[in-house]
């Protein structure tokens, strides 16, 4: 990670922590907002269609410019077979364009689906969208992070890195939001939650 990007990430984390943005995220027990978003291949994917197959592990991903986020994608790819063995699906939502999400999959060597959430509309409904203040916009551009180009629009919004487990009834069973984009949770930590959901369905 370059020094400039590290500074941008640190400043963003400090802003998010002091602003209380993460506290707006939907908590366990709330119904997940529905969505229908295009994948990296342009195929529209809905929450309803996913939940017909089983629970969902939903990841909000900042983008290809974020080194820690890319390491998290690769870690998720590694645990994906264990997630699917529990009857669950894994889907990533990003504010990037369809084309940038396709490029991200190639460069990170992952096969998990990445849906394009233009302007962060779904991130807003989950309570994890935030707008980068002008001072940090300048810092991001100086660091080579051109979000308007990556997103295909200039709202300068991003999702706070977050993961949600949604059960087949559309209820959030687990919610985790971390303003620090350099921190990487172990994706295997989510497996016990999926085990509980599977056991409950089998009861």
N, C-alpha and C positions, 0 to 999 in steps of 0.2 A: 504494500500500500504506500503511495507517495505521501510525503509530508503534508502537501496541500489538501489531499482528500481526507487524511486523518484529522486535520484541523477542522475541516468542514463537518465531518461526522461528529466530532466532539462538541462543536458549537451547537449543532442541531440537537444532540442529546440533552445538552444543558438547557436549551430553550424549551424543549418538550417537557422536561422534568419541572421546570419552574412555572410553566404556563398551565400545568394540570391537564393537558390535552388527553393524556392516556386514561384519565378518569372518566372520560365520556364514552369509552368503549362499552359495548353490550356485554353484560355479565351472564354467567350461567343461569339458566332458568328462563331467559328471554327467548322469544321466537326469532329465528334468523330471517332477515329480509330476503325475499325472493329475488332472483336475478336470472338473466339470460344474456350471456356475453359471448363474443366470438373468441375462439381459441386461436393459437398461433397458426392454424391452418385456415382460419376464417369460418370454421364451423361453429354455429351458435350452440351453446351449452347452457341448460337451465338447471337451477337448484332442484326443481321438482323431478326432473328426469334422473338426476344423480341419486336422490333419496329413494327412488323406487328400487334401486339396487342395494341400498344399505346406508349406513352412516357416512358422514363426510368429514375428513380432516381438511379444513380450509386455511390456506396460508396467504397472508398479505405480504407481498414482496416488493421492495422499493425499486429495484432495477439492476440492470447489468453493470452500472457504474460503481456499485457498492460491493467491494471485495468480500466482506463478511457475509453479505446476503447470498453471494454466489456459492460460497462454501456451504451455507445452509441448504441451498438447493441440491448440491451434490450429496450432502448427508441425508436429505429426504429421499433422494433417488435410491440410496443404499438401503433404507429401511422400508421402501415402498412395498416389496414383496410381503413383509410381515404385516403391513397395514392391510393389504388386499386379502391376505390369508384370514384376516378377521372379518371379512365381508364388507370392509369399508373402502371408500374411494379417497384419493388424494388429488386436490386441485389447488393450483396457485393462481392468485389474482394480482395483476400488476397494472399500473397506469400507463405502461408503455404501449406503443402502437403494435398492431398485429405483426408487422414486419420485424420490429425490434424484439418482440417476444420469440419469434422464430429464430432470429439470429442468436438470442440468448441461449436457446436450447442447443444450438449447434456448438457454441463456444464453451458452454459449461458441460457438454456431453451428457445431458439428461433427456429423458423421454417423457417425464411427467407433463401433464397439460398445463399451459399458462394462458389464462384468459385475460383479455384486454378490457380494462375498466377506464374508459376515456373520461377525463376530468374527475376521476375518483368518485363517481356517483355512488357506487356500491360501498366503497370504503367509508363514505360519509354516513350511509345508513347503518353501518356496523359501528360507527363512532370512532373510526381510526384515521380519518382523513385530516390532514393539517396543511396549512398554507405557510410556505417558507417566507418569512419577513424579508423586506427589501435588502437589509444589511447582509443577511445570509445568502440571498440570491447572488449578490456580487461575489461573495466568497465561493459559492458553488461554481460560478462561471470561471473564476480565476483558477479553480481546481480542475477545470476541464469537464465539469458536469453540466452539460447543456440540456436541462430538462425539457424546455420547449421543443427541442429537436427530437428527443427520445419519446416524448409523449404526443407529438403532433398537435399540441395546443399550448397556450402560454398561461395557464392558471397558476403555475408554480405550486401545485399541490402534490403531496405524497401520502402514502399510507404509513402509519406507524407500524413497524414490524409486529405482526400478530398472528396467532393461530387459534382457530376455533374448531371444536368438535361439535357437529350438528347431528342429532339423532334422526331417525326416520320420520318422526313426527314434526320435524322442523324446529325442534327446541335445542338451544345451545346447551350442551352438556359440559363444556369446558371452554374457558376463555383465558388467553394469556397474551398480554400486551407488554412490549419492552421497548421503551424509547431509545435505548442504546443499540444502534445498528451494528456495533462492533461485537456485541455479545451474542453468542450462538447457543441456544438451548439444544440439548440432546433430543433429537426427534424420537428416539426410542422411549423417552419418558412418557409419551402419549399412549403407548400400547396398553398399559393397564386401564386407561379410560375406555378404550375400544373393547377390552375384555369384559368390562362391567356391562357395557351396552349389549354385547353379544350374549352374555349370561342372562341379562334381563329379558332379552327377546326369546331365549330358550326356556325361560321359566314358565 
